Amino acid sequence: MNEEERELTRKWLRKWQELGPILEELRREDIRSAVTTGAITAFDDAFETSVRDFPPKPHSGLIEQQRLFKKLRERERLKRK
């Protein structure tokens, strides 16, 4: 990286240091002023369609995950012996 590129990088960093807090405040204000009821209504049909077309499975996979964790613990215990 030459000196000109370093200077451009420094300028870019200074601008982001200056603008970062401003952009963060704008983001927070957008979140505070968001109307979630409109979004919920807009996505309701899509959600209902996905539940209809891809119904939830009768299990979450946590039992299988715990079985695998137990198996790994047993292997680790046997390695230490």
mmCIF file of the N, C-alpha and C atoms, coordinates in Angstrom:
data_MODEL
# 
_entry.id   MODEL 
# 
loop_
_atom_site.group_PDB 
_atom_site.id 
_atom_site.type_symbol 
_atom_site.label_atom_id 
_atom_site.label_alt_id 
_atom_site.label_comp_id 
_atom_site.label_asym_id 
_atom_site.label_entity_id 
_atom_site.label_seq_id 
_atom_site.pdbx_PDB_ins_code 
_atom_site.Cartn_x 
_atom_site.Cartn_y 
_atom_site.Cartn_z 
_atom_site.occupancy 
_atom_site.B_iso_or_equiv 
_atom_site.pdbx_formal_charge 
_atom_site.auth_seq_id 
_atom_site.auth_comp_id 
_atom_site.auth_asym_id 
_atom_site.auth_atom_id 
_atom_site.pdbx_PDB_model_num 
ATOM 1   N N  . MET A 1 1  ? 0.867   -1.179  0.000  1.00 0.00 ? 1  MET A N  1 
ATOM 2   C CA . MET A 1 1  ? 0.000   0.000   0.000  1.00 0.00 ? 1  MET A CA 1 
ATOM 3   C C  . MET A 1 1  ? 0.907   1.232   0.000  1.00 0.00 ? 1  MET A C  1 
ATOM 4   N N  . ASN A 1 2  ? 0.679   2.136   -0.953 1.00 0.00 ? 2  ASN A N  1 
ATOM 5   C CA . ASN A 1 2  ? 1.516   3.336   -1.012 1.00 0.00 ? 2  ASN A CA 1 
ATOM 6   C C  . ASN A 1 2  ? 0.930   4.437   -0.118 1.00 0.00 ? 2  ASN A C  1 
ATOM 7   N N  . GLU A 1 3  ? 1.632   5.529   -0.020 1.00 0.00 ? 3  GLU A N  1 
ATOM 8   C CA . GLU A 1 3  ? 1.235   6.613   0.887  1.00 0.00 ? 3  GLU A CA 1 
ATOM 9   C C  . GLU A 1 3  ? -0.123  7.214   0.513  1.00 0.00 ? 3  GLU A C  1 
ATOM 10  N N  . GLU A 1 4  ? -0.382  7.341   -0.774 1.00 0.00 ? 4  GLU A N  1 
ATOM 11  C CA . GLU A 1 4  ? -1.670  7.892   -1.224 1.00 0.00 ? 4  GLU A CA 1 
ATOM 12  C C  . GLU A 1 4  ? -2.827  6.980   -0.792 1.00 0.00 ? 4  GLU A C  1 
ATOM 13  N N  . GLU A 1 5  ? -2.633  5.682   -0.946 1.00 0.00 ? 5  GLU A N  1 
ATOM 14  C CA . GLU A 1 5  ? -3.665  4.730   -0.519 1.00 0.00 ? 5  GLU A CA 1 
ATOM 15  C C  . GLU A 1 5  ? -3.861  4.758   0.992  1.00 0.00 ? 5  GLU A C  1 
ATOM 16  N N  . ARG A 1 6  ? -2.773  4.901   1.733  1.00 0.00 ? 6  ARG A N  1 
ATOM 17  C CA . ARG A 1 6  ? -2.875  5.000   3.193  1.00 0.00 ? 6  ARG A CA 1 
ATOM 18  C C  . ARG A 1 6  ? -3.656  6.236   3.603  1.00 0.00 ? 6  ARG A C  1 
ATOM 19  N N  . GLU A 1 7  ? -3.398  7.330   2.930  1.00 0.00 ? 7  GLU A N  1 
ATOM 20  C CA . GLU A 1 7  ? -4.103  8.581   3.253  1.00 0.00 ? 7  GLU A CA 1 
ATOM 21  C C  . GLU A 1 7  ? -5.591  8.459   2.929  1.00 0.00 ? 7  GLU A C  1 
ATOM 22  N N  . LEU A 1 8  ? -5.913  7.848   1.802  1.00 0.00 ? 8  LEU A N  1 
ATOM 23  C CA . LEU A 1 8  ? -7.317  7.626   1.458  1.00 0.00 ? 8  LEU A CA 1 
ATOM 24  C C  . LEU A 1 8  ? -7.997  6.736   2.501  1.00 0.00 ? 8  LEU A C  1 
ATOM 25  N N  . THR A 1 9  ? -7.283  5.722   2.960  1.00 0.00 ? 9  THR A N  1 
ATOM 26  C CA . THR A 1 9  ? -7.819  4.836   3.991  1.00 0.00 ? 9  THR A CA 1 
ATOM 27  C C  . THR A 1 9  ? -8.053  5.605   5.286  1.00 0.00 ? 9  THR A C  1 
ATOM 28  N N  . ARG A 1 10 ? -7.113  6.447   5.656  1.00 0.00 ? 10 ARG A N  1 
ATOM 29  C CA . ARG A 1 10 ? -7.279  7.266   6.884  1.00 0.00 ? 10 ARG A CA 1 
ATOM 30  C C  . ARG A 1 10 ? -8.497  8.171   6.774  1.00 0.00 ? 10 ARG A C  1 
ATOM 31  N N  . LYS A 1 11 ? -8.657  8.811   5.605  1.00 0.00 ? 11 LYS A N  1 
ATOM 32  C CA . LYS A 1 11 ? -9.819  9.691   5.395  1.00 0.00 ? 11 LYS A CA 1 
ATOM 33  C C  . LYS A 1 11 ? -11.114 8.896   5.496  1.00 0.00 ? 11 LYS A C  1 
ATOM 34  N N  . TRP A 1 12 ? -11.129 7.722   4.892  1.00 0.00 ? 12 TRP A N  1 
ATOM 35  C CA . TRP A 1 12 ? -12.307 6.864   4.907  1.00 0.00 ? 12 TRP A CA 1 
ATOM 36  C C  . TRP A 1 12 ? -12.645 6.479   6.350  1.00 0.00 ? 12 TRP A C  1 
ATOM 37  N N  . LEU A 1 13 ? -11.617 6.109   7.118  1.00 0.00 ? 13 LEU A N  1 
ATOM 38  C CA . LEU A 1 13 ? -11.839 5.741   8.520  1.00 0.00 ? 13 LEU A CA 1 
ATOM 39  C C  . LEU A 1 13 ? -12.351 6.921   9.341  1.00 0.00 ? 13 LEU A C  1 
ATOM 40  N N  . ARG A 1 14 ? -11.792 8.095   9.117  1.00 0.00 ? 14 ARG A N  1 
ATOM 41  C CA . ARG A 1 14 ? -12.256 9.288   9.860  1.00 0.00 ? 14 ARG A CA 1 
ATOM 42  C C  . ARG A 1 14 ? -13.717 9.575   9.550  1.00 0.00 ? 14 ARG A C  1 
ATOM 43  N N  . LYS A 1 15 ? -14.098 9.447   8.275  1.00 0.00 ? 15 LYS A N  1 
ATOM 44  C CA . LYS A 1 15 ? -15.495 9.684   7.892  1.00 0.00 ? 15 LYS A CA 1 
ATOM 45  C C  . LYS A 1 15 ? -16.412 8.684   8.582  1.00 0.00 ? 15 LYS A C  1 
ATOM 46  N N  . TRP A 1 16 ? -16.017 7.406   8.605  1.00 0.00 ? 16 TRP A N  1 
ATOM 47  C CA . TRP A 1 16 ? -16.854 6.401   9.261  1.00 0.00 ? 16 TRP A CA 1 
ATOM 48  C C  . TRP A 1 16 ? -16.933 6.634   10.760 1.00 0.00 ? 16 TRP A C  1 
ATOM 49  N N  . GLN A 1 17 ? -15.841 7.091   11.356 1.00 0.00 ? 17 GLN A N  1 
ATOM 50  C CA . GLN A 1 17 ? -15.881 7.414   12.787 1.00 0.00 ? 17 GLN A CA 1 
ATOM 51  C C  . GLN A 1 17 ? -16.856 8.558   13.049 1.00 0.00 ? 17 GLN A C  1 
ATOM 52  N N  . GLU A 1 18 ? -16.924 9.477   12.129 1.00 0.00 ? 18 GLU A N  1 
ATOM 53  C CA . GLU A 1 18 ? -17.829 10.621  12.255 1.00 0.00 ? 18 GLU A CA 1 
ATOM 54  C C  . GLU A 1 18 ? -19.275 10.214  11.949 1.00 0.00 ? 18 GLU A C  1 
ATOM 55  N N  . LEU A 1 19 ? -19.461 9.442   10.887 1.00 0.00 ? 19 LEU A N  1 
ATOM 56  C CA . LEU A 1 19 ? -20.809 9.107   10.442 1.00 0.00 ? 19 LEU A CA 1 
ATOM 57  C C  . LEU A 1 19 ? -21.413 7.895   11.145 1.00 0.00 ? 19 LEU A C  1 
ATOM 58  N N  . GLY A 1 20 ? -20.581 7.027   11.689 1.00 0.00 ? 20 GLY A N  1 
ATOM 59  C CA . GLY A 1 20 ? -21.079 5.829   12.356 1.00 0.00 ? 20 GLY A CA 1 
ATOM 60  C C  . GLY A 1 20 ? -22.119 6.118   13.424 1.00 0.00 ? 20 GLY A C  1 
ATOM 61  N N  . PRO A 1 21 ? -21.832 7.010   14.378 1.00 0.00 ? 21 PRO A N  1 
ATOM 62  C CA . PRO A 1 21 ? -22.820 7.314   15.409 1.00 0.00 ? 21 PRO A CA 1 
ATOM 63  C C  . PRO A 1 21 ? -24.104 7.939   14.847 1.00 0.00 ? 21 PRO A C  1 
ATOM 64  N N  . ILE A 1 22 ? -23.976 8.738   13.799 1.00 0.00 ? 22 ILE A N  1 
ATOM 65  C CA . ILE A 1 22 ? -25.158 9.348   13.176 1.00 0.00 ? 22 ILE A CA 1 
ATOM 66  C C  . ILE A 1 22 ? -26.022 8.257   12.540 1.00 0.00 ? 22 ILE A C  1 
ATOM 67  N N  . LEU A 1 23 ? -25.374 7.355   11.807 1.00 0.00 ? 23 LEU A N  1 
ATOM 68  C CA . LEU A 1 23 ? -26.111 6.263   11.177 1.00 0.00 ? 23 LEU A CA 1 
ATOM 69  C C  . LEU A 1 23 ? -26.746 5.345   12.224 1.00 0.00 ? 23 LEU A C  1 
ATOM 70  N N  . GLU A 1 24 ? -26.053 5.118   13.320 1.00 0.00 ? 24 GLU A N  1 
ATOM 71  C CA . GLU A 1 24 ? -26.596 4.287   14.388 1.00 0.00 ? 24 GLU A CA 1 
ATOM 72  C C  . GLU A 1 24 ? -27.840 4.940   14.996 1.00 0.00 ? 24 GLU A C  1 
ATOM 73  N N  . GLU A 1 25 ? -27.799 6.244   15.189 1.00 0.00 ? 25 GLU A N  1 
ATOM 74  C CA . GLU A 1 25 ? -28.966 6.947   15.729 1.00 0.00 ? 25 GLU A CA 1 
ATOM 75  C C  . GLU A 1 25 ? -30.136 6.878   14.748 1.00 0.00 ? 25 GLU A C  1 
ATOM 76  N N  . LEU A 1 26 ? -29.861 7.009   13.456 1.00 0.00 ? 26 LEU A N  1 
ATOM 77  C CA . LEU A 1 26 ? -30.921 6.864   12.453 1.00 0.00 ? 26 LEU A CA 1 
ATOM 78  C C  . LEU A 1 26 ? -31.528 5.461   12.483 1.00 0.00 ? 26 LEU A C  1 
ATOM 79  N N  . ARG A 1 27 ? -30.671 4.441   12.622 1.00 0.00 ? 27 ARG A N  1 
ATOM 80  C CA . ARG A 1 27 ? -31.147 3.064   12.692 1.00 0.00 ? 27 ARG A CA 1 
ATOM 81  C C  . ARG A 1 27 ? -32.045 2.875   13.916 1.00 0.00 ? 27 ARG A C  1 
ATOM 82  N N  . ARG A 1 28 ? -31.606 3.402   15.059 1.00 0.00 ? 28 ARG A N  1 
ATOM 83  C CA . ARG A 1 28 ? -32.412 3.283   16.279 1.00 0.00 ? 28 ARG A CA 1 
ATOM 84  C C  . ARG A 1 28 ? -33.754 3.999   16.130 1.00 0.00 ? 28 ARG A C  1 
ATOM 85  N N  . GLU A 1 29 ? -33.738 5.153   15.502 1.00 0.00 ? 29 GLU A N  1 
ATOM 86  C CA . GLU A 1 29 ? -34.986 5.902   15.299 1.00 0.00 ? 29 GLU A CA 1 
ATOM 87  C C  . GLU A 1 29 ? -35.920 5.133   14.370 1.00 0.00 ? 29 GLU A C  1 
ATOM 88  N N  . ASP A 1 30 ? -35.364 4.519   13.330 1.00 0.00 ? 30 ASP A N  1 
ATOM 89  C CA . ASP A 1 30 ? -36.186 3.694   12.436 1.00 0.00 ? 30 ASP A CA 1 
ATOM 90  C C  . ASP A 1 30 ? -36.843 2.553   13.209 1.00 0.00 ? 30 ASP A C  1 
ATOM 91  N N  . ILE A 1 31 ? -36.087 1.928   14.078 1.00 0.00 ? 31 ILE A N  1 
ATOM 92  C CA . ILE A 1 31 ? -36.629 0.825   14.875 1.00 0.00 ? 31 ILE A CA 1 
ATOM 93  C C  . ILE A 1 31 ? -37.718 1.330   15.814 1.00 0.00 ? 31 ILE A C  1 
ATOM 94  N N  . ARG A 1 32 ? -37.448 2.459   16.482 1.00 0.00 ? 32 ARG A N  1 
ATOM 95  C CA . ARG A 1 32 ? -38.443 3.022   17.416 1.00 0.00 ? 32 ARG A CA 1 
ATOM 96  C C  . ARG A 1 32 ? -39.731 3.398   16.705 1.00 0.00 ? 32 ARG A C  1 
ATOM 97  N N  . SER A 1 33 ? -39.638 3.879   15.488 1.00 0.00 ? 33 SER A N  1 
ATOM 98  C CA . SER A 1 33 ? -40.831 4.365   14.795 1.00 0.00 ? 33 SER A CA 1 
ATOM 99  C C  . SER A 1 33 ? -41.477 3.314   13.882 1.00 0.00 ? 33 SER A C  1 
ATOM 100 N N  . ALA A 1 34 ? -40.928 2.105   13.890 1.00 0.00 ? 34 ALA A N  1 
ATOM 101 C CA . ALA A 1 34 ? -41.465 1.055   13.017 1.00 0.00 ? 34 ALA A CA 1 
ATOM 102 C C  . ALA A 1 34 ? -42.884 0.678   13.439 1.00 0.00 ? 34 ALA A C  1 
ATOM 103 N N  . VAL A 1 35 ? -43.706 0.426   12.448 1.00 0.00 ? 35 VAL A N  1 
ATOM 104 C CA . VAL A 1 35 ? -45.075 -0.017  12.693 1.00 0.00 ? 35 VAL A CA 1 
ATOM 105 C C  . VAL A 1 35 ? -45.104 -1.516  12.402 1.00 0.00 ? 35 VAL A C  1 
ATOM 106 N N  . THR A 1 36 ? -45.014 -2.304  13.454 1.00 0.00 ? 36 THR A N  1 
ATOM 107 C CA . THR A 1 36 ? -44.909 -3.751  13.257 1.00 0.00 ? 36 THR A CA 1 
ATOM 108 C C  . THR A 1 36 ? -46.239 -4.392  12.873 1.00 0.00 ? 36 THR A C  1 
ATOM 109 N N  . THR A 1 37 ? -47.335 -3.760  13.226 1.00 0.00 ? 37 THR A N  1 
ATOM 110 C CA . THR A 1 37 ? -48.625 -4.373  12.878 1.00 0.00 ? 37 THR A CA 1 
ATOM 111 C C  . THR A 1 37 ? -48.780 -4.484  11.367 1.00 0.00 ? 37 THR A C  1 
ATOM 112 N N  . GLY A 1 38 ? -48.298 -3.499  10.631 1.00 0.00 ? 38 GLY A N  1 
ATOM 113 C CA . GLY A 1 38 ? -48.357 -3.558  9.166  1.00 0.00 ? 38 GLY A CA 1 
ATOM 114 C C  . GLY A 1 38 ? -47.507 -4.686  8.623  1.00 0.00 ? 38 GLY A C  1 
ATOM 115 N N  . ALA A 1 39 ? -46.334 -4.870  9.191  1.00 0.00 ? 39 ALA A N  1 
ATOM 116 C CA . ALA A 1 39 ? -45.446 -5.945  8.743  1.00 0.00 ? 39 ALA A CA 1 
ATOM 117 C C  . ALA A 1 39 ? -46.050 -7.307  9.058  1.00 0.00 ? 39 ALA A C  1 
ATOM 118 N N  . ILE A 1 40 ? -46.634 -7.435  10.242 1.00 0.00 ? 40 ILE A N  1 
ATOM 119 C CA . ILE A 1 40 ? -47.261 -8.709  10.608 1.00 0.00 ? 40 ILE A CA 1 
ATOM 120 C C  . ILE A 1 40 ? -48.385 -9.038  9.638  1.00 0.00 ? 40 ILE A C  1 
ATOM 121 N N  . THR A 1 41 ? -49.203 -8.062  9.359  1.00 0.00 ? 41 THR A N  1 
ATOM 122 C CA . THR A 1 41 ? -50.313 -8.260  8.412  1.00 0.00 ? 41 THR A CA 1 
ATOM 123 C C  . THR A 1 41 ? -49.789 -8.635  7.026  1.00 0.00 ? 41 THR A C  1 
ATOM 124 N N  . ALA A 1 42 ? -48.726 -7.947  6.595  1.00 0.00 ? 42 ALA A N  1 
ATOM 125 C CA . ALA A 1 42 ? -48.174 -8.198  5.261  1.00 0.00 ? 42 ALA A CA 1 
ATOM 126 C C  . ALA A 1 42 ? -47.618 -9.610  5.130  1.00 0.00 ? 42 ALA A C  1 
ATOM 127 N N  . PHE A 1 43 ? -47.047 -10.151 6.190  1.00 0.00 ? 43 PHE A N  1 
ATOM 128 C CA . PHE A 1 43 ? -46.423 -11.470 6.128  1.00 0.00 ? 43 PHE A CA 1 
ATOM 129 C C  . PHE A 1 43 ? -47.340 -12.599 6.587  1.00 0.00 ? 43 PHE A C  1 
ATOM 130 N N  . ASP A 1 44 ? -48.526 -12.286 7.053  1.00 0.00 ? 44 ASP A N  1 
ATOM 131 C CA . ASP A 1 44 ? -49.419 -13.298 7.597  1.00 0.00 ? 44 ASP A CA 1 
ATOM 132 C C  . ASP A 1 44 ? -49.763 -14.372 6.570  1.00 0.00 ? 44 ASP A C  1 
ATOM 133 N N  . ASP A 1 45 ? -50.137 -13.966 5.363  1.00 0.00 ? 45 ASP A N  1 
ATOM 134 C CA . ASP A 1 45 ? -50.488 -14.949 4.338  1.00 0.00 ? 45 ASP A CA 1 
ATOM 135 C C  . ASP A 1 45 ? -49.303 -15.843 3.979  1.00 0.00 ? 45 ASP A C  1 
ATOM 136 N N  . ALA A 1 46 ? -48.126 -15.242 3.880  1.00 0.00 ? 46 ALA A N  1 
ATOM 137 C CA . ALA A 1 46 ? -46.933 -16.036 3.549  1.00 0.00 ? 46 ALA A CA 1 
ATOM 138 C C  . ALA A 1 46 ? -46.656 -17.042 4.659  1.00 0.00 ? 46 ALA A C  1 
ATOM 139 N N  . PHE A 1 47 ? -46.818 -16.635 5.899  1.00 0.00 ? 47 PHE A N  1 
ATOM 140 C CA . PHE A 1 47 ? -46.591 -17.539 7.028  1.00 0.00 ? 47 PHE A CA 1 
ATOM 141 C C  . PHE A 1 47 ? -47.594 -18.683 6.995  1.00 0.00 ? 47 PHE A C  1 
ATOM 142 N N  . GLU A 1 48 ? -48.853 -18.354 6.821  1.00 0.00 ? 48 GLU A N  1 
ATOM 143 C CA . GLU A 1 48 ? -49.897 -19.387 6.786  1.00 0.00 ? 48 GLU A CA 1 
ATOM 144 C C  . GLU A 1 48 ? -49.657 -20.369 5.645  1.00 0.00 ? 48 GLU A C  1 
ATOM 145 N N  . THR A 1 49 ? -49.231 -19.868 4.492  1.00 0.00 ? 49 THR A N  1 
ATOM 146 C CA . THR A 1 49 ? -48.942 -20.740 3.351  1.00 0.00 ? 49 THR A CA 1 
ATOM 147 C C  . THR A 1 49 ? -47.778 -21.672 3.660  1.00 0.00 ? 49 THR A C  1 
ATOM 148 N N  . SER A 1 50 ? -46.734 -21.142 4.272  1.00 0.00 ? 50 SER A N  1 
ATOM 149 C CA . SER A 1 50 ? -45.576 -21.992 4.572  1.00 0.00 ? 50 SER A CA 1 
ATOM 150 C C  . SER A 1 50 ? -45.920 -23.052 5.608  1.00 0.00 ? 50 SER A C  1 
ATOM 151 N N  . VAL A 1 51 ? -46.746 -22.712 6.592  1.00 0.00 ? 51 VAL A N  1 
ATOM 152 C CA . VAL A 1 51 ? -47.155 -23.704 7.591  1.00 0.00 ? 51 VAL A CA 1 
ATOM 153 C C  . VAL A 1 51 ? -48.016 -24.784 6.934  1.00 0.00 ? 51 VAL A C  1 
ATOM 154 N N  . ARG A 1 52 ? -48.865 -24.378 6.017  1.00 0.00 ? 52 ARG A N  1 
ATOM 155 C CA . ARG A 1 52 ? -49.709 -25.345 5.305  1.00 0.00 ? 52 ARG A CA 1 
ATOM 156 C C  . ARG A 1 52 ? -48.861 -26.261 4.424  1.00 0.00 ? 52 ARG A C  1 
ATOM 157 N N  . ASP A 1 53 ? -47.942 -25.667 3.652  1.00 0.00 ? 53 ASP A N  1 
ATOM 158 C CA . ASP A 1 53 ? -47.150 -26.443 2.696  1.00 0.00 ? 53 ASP A CA 1 
ATOM 159 C C  . ASP A 1 53 ? -45.990 -27.208 3.346  1.00 0.00 ? 53 ASP A C  1 
ATOM 160 N N  . PHE A 1 54 ? -45.495 -26.704 4.452  1.00 0.00 ? 54 PHE A N  1 
ATOM 161 C CA . PHE A 1 54 ? -44.367 -27.336 5.157  1.00 0.00 ? 54 PHE A CA 1 
ATOM 162 C C  . PHE A 1 54 ? -44.712 -27.426 6.643  1.00 0.00 ? 54 PHE A C  1 
ATOM 163 N N  . PRO A 1 55 ? -45.589 -28.335 7.006  1.00 0.00 ? 55 PRO A N  1 
ATOM 164 C CA . PRO A 1 55 ? -46.019 -28.404 8.408  1.00 0.00 ? 55 PRO A CA 1 
ATOM 165 C C  . PRO A 1 55 ? -44.844 -28.699 9.333  1.00 0.00 ? 55 PRO A C  1 
ATOM 166 N N  . PRO A 1 56 ? -44.929 -28.238 10.571 1.00 0.00 ? 56 PRO A N  1 
ATOM 167 C CA . PRO A 1 56 ? -43.845 -28.487 11.528 1.00 0.00 ? 56 PRO A CA 1 
ATOM 168 C C  . PRO A 1 56 ? -43.654 -29.984 11.758 1.00 0.00 ? 56 PRO A C  1 
ATOM 169 N N  . LYS A 1 57 ? -42.431 -30.370 11.982 1.00 0.00 ? 57 LYS A N  1 
ATOM 170 C CA . LYS A 1 57 ? -42.132 -31.775 12.259 1.00 0.00 ? 57 LYS A CA 1 
ATOM 171 C C  . LYS A 1 57 ? -42.588 -32.096 13.686 1.00 0.00 ? 57 LYS A C  1 
ATOM 172 N N  . PRO A 1 58 ? -42.876 -33.350 13.952 1.00 0.00 ? 58 PRO A N  1 
ATOM 173 C CA . PRO A 1 58 ? -43.345 -33.697 15.295 1.00 0.00 ? 58 PRO A CA 1 
ATOM 174 C C  . PRO A 1 58 ? -42.256 -33.589 16.366 1.00 0.00 ? 58 PRO A C  1 
ATOM 175 N N  . HIS A 1 59 ? -41.007 -33.429 15.946 1.00 0.00 ? 59 HIS A N  1 
ATOM 176 C CA . HIS A 1 59 ? -39.913 -33.283 16.914 1.00 0.00 ? 59 HIS A CA 1 
ATOM 177 C C  . HIS A 1 59 ? -38.961 -32.202 16.421 1.00 0.00 ? 59 HIS A C  1 
ATOM 178 N N  . SER A 1 60 ? -38.196 -31.656 17.349 1.00 0.00 ? 60 SER A N  1 
ATOM 179 C CA . SER A 1 60 ? -37.306 -30.553 16.993 1.00 0.00 ? 60 SER A CA 1 
ATOM 180 C C  . SER A 1 60 ? -35.896 -30.999 16.658 1.00 0.00 ? 60 SER A C  1 
ATOM 181 N N  . GLY A 1 61 ? -35.586 -32.252 16.937 1.00 0.00 ? 61 GLY A N  1 
ATOM 182 C CA . GLY A 1 61 ? -34.223 -32.720 16.711 1.00 0.00 ? 61 GLY A CA 1 
ATOM 183 C C  . GLY A 1 61 ? -33.365 -32.629 17.962 1.00 0.00 ? 61 GLY A C  1 
ATOM 184 N N  . LEU A 1 62 ? -33.908 -32.065 19.036 1.00 0.00 ? 62 LEU A N  1 
ATOM 185 C CA . LEU A 1 62 ? -33.127 -31.922 20.264 1.00 0.00 ? 62 LEU A CA 1 
ATOM 186 C C  . LEU A 1 62 ? -32.794 -33.274 20.895 1.00 0.00 ? 62 LEU A C  1 
ATOM 187 N N  . ILE A 1 63 ? -33.704 -34.226 20.795 1.00 0.00 ? 63 ILE A N  1 
ATOM 188 C CA . ILE A 1 63 ? -33.430 -35.554 21.358 1.00 0.00 ? 63 ILE A CA 1 
ATOM 189 C C  . ILE A 1 63 ? -32.260 -36.192 20.620 1.00 0.00 ? 63 ILE A C  1 
ATOM 190 N N  . GLU A 1 64 ? -32.266 -36.108 19.310 1.00 0.00 ? 64 GLU A N  1 
ATOM 191 C CA . GLU A 1 64 ? -31.157 -36.642 18.511 1.00 0.00 ? 64 GLU A CA 1 
ATOM 192 C C  . GLU A 1 64 ? -29.859 -35.907 18.843 1.00 0.00 ? 64 GLU A C  1 
ATOM 193 N N  . GLN A 1 65 ? -29.922 -34.608 18.992 1.00 0.00 ? 65 GLN A N  1 
ATOM 194 C CA . GLN A 1 65 ? -28.732 -33.821 19.346 1.00 0.00 ? 65 GLN A CA 1 
ATOM 195 C C  . GLN A 1 65 ? -28.169 -34.288 20.690 1.00 0.00 ? 65 GLN A C  1 
ATOM 196 N N  . GLN A 1 66 ? -29.030 -34.459 21.679 1.00 0.00 ? 66 GLN A N  1 
ATOM 197 C CA . GLN A 1 66 ? -28.575 -34.897 22.998 1.00 0.00 ? 66 GLN A CA 1 
ATOM 198 C C  . GLN A 1 66 ? -27.979 -36.304 22.943 1.00 0.00 ? 66 GLN A C  1 
ATOM 199 N N  . ARG A 1 67 ? -28.544 -37.170 22.108 1.00 0.00 ? 67 ARG A N  1 
ATOM 200 C CA . ARG A 1 67 ? -27.991 -38.512 21.933 1.00 0.00 ? 67 ARG A CA 1 
ATOM 201 C C  . ARG A 1 67 ? -26.568 -38.440 21.377 1.00 0.00 ? 67 ARG A C  1 
ATOM 202 N N  . LEU A 1 68 ? -26.357 -37.559 20.395 1.00 0.00 ? 68 LEU A N  1 
ATOM 203 C CA . LEU A 1 68 ? -25.020 -37.387 19.812 1.00 0.00 ? 68 LEU A CA 1 
ATOM 204 C C  . LEU A 1 68 ? -24.045 -36.793 20.827 1.00 0.00 ? 68 LEU A C  1 
ATOM 205 N N  . PHE A 1 69 ? -24.509 -35.833 21.628 1.00 0.00 ? 69 PHE A N  1 
ATOM 206 C CA . PHE A 1 69 ? -23.640 -35.258 22.660 1.00 0.00 ? 69 PHE A CA 1 
ATOM 207 C C  . PHE A 1 69 ? -23.217 -36.323 23.661 1.00 0.00 ? 69 PHE A C  1 
ATOM 208 N N  . LYS A 1 70 ? -24.163 -37.180 24.058 1.00 0.00 ? 70 LYS A N  1 
ATOM 209 C CA . LYS A 1 70 ? -23.848 -38.254 25.004 1.00 0.00 ? 70 LYS A CA 1 
ATOM 210 C C  . LYS A 1 70 ? -22.796 -39.182 24.419 1.00 0.00 ? 70 LYS A C  1 
ATOM 211 N N  . LYS A 1 71 ? -22.964 -39.518 23.147 1.00 0.00 ? 71 LYS A N  1 
ATOM 212 C CA . LYS A 1 71 ? -22.015 -40.394 22.472 1.00 0.00 ? 71 LYS A CA 1 
ATOM 213 C C  . LYS A 1 71 ? -20.617 -39.766 22.446 1.00 0.00 ? 71 LYS A C  1 
ATOM 214 N N  . LEU A 1 72 ? -20.553 -38.467 22.159 1.00 0.00 ? 72 LEU A N  1 
ATOM 215 C CA . LEU A 1 72 ? -19.265 -37.763 22.152 1.00 0.00 ? 72 LEU A CA 1 
ATOM 216 C C  . LEU A 1 72 ? -18.633 -37.747 23.542 1.00 0.00 ? 72 LEU A C  1 
ATOM 217 N N  . ARG A 1 73 ? -19.452 -37.509 24.573 1.00 0.00 ? 73 ARG A N  1 
ATOM 218 C CA . ARG A 1 73 ? -18.924 -37.510 25.953 1.00 0.00 ? 73 ARG A CA 1 
ATOM 219 C C  . ARG A 1 73 ? -18.348 -38.872 26.313 1.00 0.00 ? 73 ARG A C  1 
ATOM 220 N N  . GLU A 1 74 ? -19.045 -39.929 25.907 1.00 0.00 ? 74 GLU A N  1 
ATOM 221 C CA . GLU A 1 74 ? -18.560 -41.277 26.193 1.00 0.00 ? 74 GLU A CA 1 
ATOM 222 C C  . GLU A 1 74 ? -17.243 -41.546 25.482 1.00 0.00 ? 74 GLU A C  1 
ATOM 223 N N  . ARG A 1 75 ? -17.118 -41.101 24.234 1.00 0.00 ? 75 ARG A N  1 
ATOM 224 C CA . ARG A 1 75 ? -15.857 -41.269 23.504 1.00 0.00 ? 75 ARG A CA 1 
ATOM 225 C C  . ARG A 1 75 ? -14.725 -40.530 24.193 1.00 0.00 ? 75 ARG A C  1 
ATOM 226 N N  . GLU A 1 76 ? -15.000 -39.288 24.614 1.00 0.00 ? 76 GLU A N  1 
ATOM 227 C CA . GLU A 1 76 ? -13.975 -38.499 25.299 1.00 0.00 ? 76 GLU A CA 1 
ATOM 228 C C  . GLU A 1 76 ? -13.557 -39.160 26.613 1.00 0.00 ? 76 GLU A C  1 
ATOM 229 N N  . ARG A 1 77 ? -14.529 -39.709 27.329 1.00 0.00 ? 77 ARG A N  1 
ATOM 230 C CA . ARG A 1 77 ? -14.244 -40.377 28.601 1.00 0.00 ? 77 ARG A CA 1 
ATOM 231 C C  . ARG A 1 77 ? -13.355 -41.593 28.362 1.00 0.00 ? 77 ARG A C  1 
ATOM 232 N N  . LEU A 1 78 ? -13.648 -42.355 27.307 1.00 0.00 ? 78 LEU A N  1 
ATOM 233 C CA . LEU A 1 78 ? -12.847 -43.535 26.991 1.00 0.00 ? 78 LEU A CA 1 
ATOM 234 C C  . LEU A 1 78 ? -11.425 -43.169 26.541 1.00 0.00 ? 78 LEU A C  1 
ATOM 235 N N  . LYS A 1 79 ? -11.291 -42.037 25.845 1.00 0.00 ? 79 LYS A N  1 
ATOM 236 C CA . LYS A 1 79 ? -9.956  -41.588 25.411 1.00 0.00 ? 79 LYS A CA 1 
ATOM 237 C C  . LYS A 1 79 ? -9.072  -41.263 26.598 1.00 0.00 ? 79 LYS A C  1 
ATOM 238 N N  . ARG A 1 80 ? -9.680  -40.686 27.641 1.00 0.00 ? 80 ARG A N  1 
ATOM 239 C CA . ARG A 1 80 ? -8.903  -40.269 28.820 1.00 0.00 ? 80 ARG A CA 1 
ATOM 240 C C  . ARG A 1 80 ? -8.432  -41.448 29.652 1.00 0.00 ? 80 ARG A C  1 
ATOM 241 N N  . LYS A 1 81 ? -9.030  -42.616 29.485 1.00 0.00 ? 81 LYS A N  1 
ATOM 242 C CA . LYS A 1 81 ? -8.644  -43.794 30.280 1.00 0.00 ? 81 LYS A CA 1 
ATOM 243 C C  . LYS A 1 81 ? -7.372  -44.411 29.791 1.00 0.00 ? 81 LYS A C  1 
# 
